[in-house]
Each structure stands twice: as C-alpha cells, then as structure tokens.
Amino acid sequence: MKNFLFTGFIILLLSAVSCKTTEKGSMTQTQTPTSQTNEKKNISINREELNGTWIIKTAKGKTVIGDSPVEITFDLTNGRIYGNDGCNVINGTAFFENENGLRFESLISTMKACRPEVTDRTVLNALNETRSYKRADTKELSIKFCDEKGKSVMTLEKRMVDLLNGSWKVTTIDGKKITEENPTMVIDIPEAKLSGFAGCNRMFGGISLDGTAFGIAFTQVATTRMACPDMKTEQLFLSALGKVTGFYMIDNFHAALYQQPQTPIIIIEKVQ
C-alpha cells in the first residue's frame, strides 16, 4: 500500500513537472517568433538607405576625434566609399554579401601627419574589421558596423543635409510671412556653396557642416550692393540667415531653418 502511494506520488510529481516544462517550452516557442520579428525589424535596413554620407560617431568603442568631420560616403552606383578619418582623406571599395554582409577592400588614405588625439587609425582599423551592418536605432537613421563575431566596431549616423540640396523660396522669416520679393536660396551641399536672391541683391556664400545629422550654417554670406526702395525684407533675411545652426524637414516640400530646434527662424519651400 505504501509502495503504491509512493509510486502514485512520483507519477503525480513527474506529471506536474512535465506540464510546467511543456508550458515553459510552449511559451518560449510562442514568444520566439515575435522576439525574432522585433529583432529583425530593429536591425533591418535597406541597402539603398546606405547611399549618401554617414557621420562616424564611435570607432572600436571610442568617441571619434578629428580635425575634419569624420565621415564616409557610400557611392552604391560605383561600389565605392570615400570620406575623411578625421585627418586624412580615405577611399575604398564596398562589397555587399547576403542580407547584411559588408566589407571594405583597397582602403587607402592620404598620409598627412595627425595630432596624437585624432582617432584616424582607430577609424581605419574599424573599417578594415567590418563584416556586416545593422540598424542601431529605430528612431533615427543610425547604423552599426560589426566584425566577424558580430561585435560592434563602429556606429554611424546619416547626414541628412542632402535633403536641402537644390532651390528654395523663403516664405517666412522670424514668424513673418513674406508675400513679395521673396528671397530665394540655391543650396549646393556637394560644393558647400550658397547662392540666390536676398530680396534686393544677389547673394553668395559658403556652407559649413558640423558633426550632427541636421547641422548646417551659412558662412561668409555677401551680396551685391544695389539699393532698393524697401530693404527691410533683405535685412531681416540676412540677419536670420547668419543665426542658422540646423534644419528639419516639415514635409517633402518645406523645411525649417533654426537657431534652436524648437524655434524655426526661416521657413523655405522647395522650388519645383
């Protein structure tokens, strides 16, 4: 009788453990696809999105330091990359494999002497170790380069100022709508040049980019010296233009230039 009861207890105990294990296994099986889906969603990035310029933020776990903007540009049409390691110009070839495989070959750089603090060698080493890429942040267009073991060796952020390339009409300055003699801006990001119409005179100047995705400033802006009956719009525009530190897109056809992100000082409209 005791043996029977003991045997029954063991069977009951094993049944309870088996159910718990089965339930746990069932939960794991149920949760895994969702987890994998979320992970895939987080790391997936279209190859075409790589085209353009990327700001290098870290290399081999260190924040990069450079005398020049530390960045690389993907030219997918020709399978090339080029950029700056913070001191020297770099060029190379990009090879894509499978879904997110990536490696760089034939990397060369100029041979200018660099300050000890500059992380140029670290940047080159990270590029040479790259074997894959993935999205680093689902909110911003950021990516990571990883080595053959899947360890992150570099983090990068997409430079978005290319969105400003082209011709724009100024519609608002410091909250004031402009309805006559609207200033115009021709922004040439590759050549770092600004030209256009200030409201009375032709203008021209330079463009300065910082190490952020949306940072832009207009430098050494000058105009012709023609006098007009009403110079208020031009003076207002040139004053605001000198304060610009960045931008954001309002929609596909409008952008805001700001000194502080929460306070746009110039609204521009794309010229079709």
Secondary structure as UniProt FT lines:
FT   HELIX           2..43
FT   HELIX           47..50
FT   STRAND          52..59
FT   TURN            60..61
FT   STRAND          62..63
FT   STRAND          71..75
FT   TURN            76..79
FT   STRAND          80..84
FT   STRAND          89..97
FT   TURN            98..100
FT   STRAND          101..109
FT   TURN            116..117
FT   HELIX           120..129
FT   STRAND          132..137
FT   TURN            138..141
FT   STRAND          142..146
FT   TURN            148..149
FT   STRAND          152..158
FT   HELIX           161..164
FT   STRAND          166..173
FT   TURN            174..175
FT   STRAND          176..177
FT   STRAND          184..188
FT   TURN            189..192
FT   STRAND          193..197
FT   STRAND          202..208
FT   TURN            213..214
FT   STRAND          217..223
FT   HELIX           232..241
FT   TURN            242..243
FT   STRAND          246..249
FT   STRAND          254..260
FT   TURN            261..262
FT   STRAND          263..270
//
